[in-house]
Amino acid sequence: MEKNWYVVHTYSGYENKVKANLEKRVETMGMQDKIFRVIVPEEQETDFKNGKKRTVMRKTFPGYVLVELVMTDDSWYVVRNTPGVTGFIGSSGGGAKPTPLLDEEVDFILRQMGMKEKKVEADYVIGESVEVIEGPFENFQGKVEELDESKGKVKVSIDMFGRETKMELDFGQVKKV
């Protein structure tokens, strides 16, 4: 099953509390493999108070929290029953699962916040054989040496002309053999 972003409606002013509650529930209920990131969309705003310029964080969508998850009965239940959550947006009710956000919508919101959506997840293990599927070394095979999930990079050792060569590639440039 694939993970998607969903919009959760909260009581107004409870967005950060819902984020904290949900992150704690994910940990205590062992849902780290189904519920990933919880984000309160905010943007920086400059205002003046008592004649002084200051920068504050303003909620972009008051009363809403974004949750990245794999939609299952369990993950739906955990989020839905988190204190402060009133429901998912895009659900027709009656226990129906909600509609996820489109990738473009999520990218726009995360870019506004100065965050960038990481497109591909590391599904590789060190020592595993992979094939390069894109770039100048297309069709070469090698072994995974290192993973850097924060940058979306994998270091692969490839045998080229009888010599081992290490190269850094994007997750999307390799596939499991």
Secondary structure, DSSP 4 states (H G I P E B T S, - for coil): --EEEEEEEE-TT-HHHHHHHHHHHHHHTT-TTTEEEEE--EEEEEEEETTEEEEEEEESSTTEEEEEEE--HHHHHHHHTSTTEEEETT--STTPPPPPPPHHHHHHHHHHTT-----S-----TT-EEEE-SSTTTT-EEEEEEEETTTTEEEEEEEETTEEEEEEEEGGGEEE-
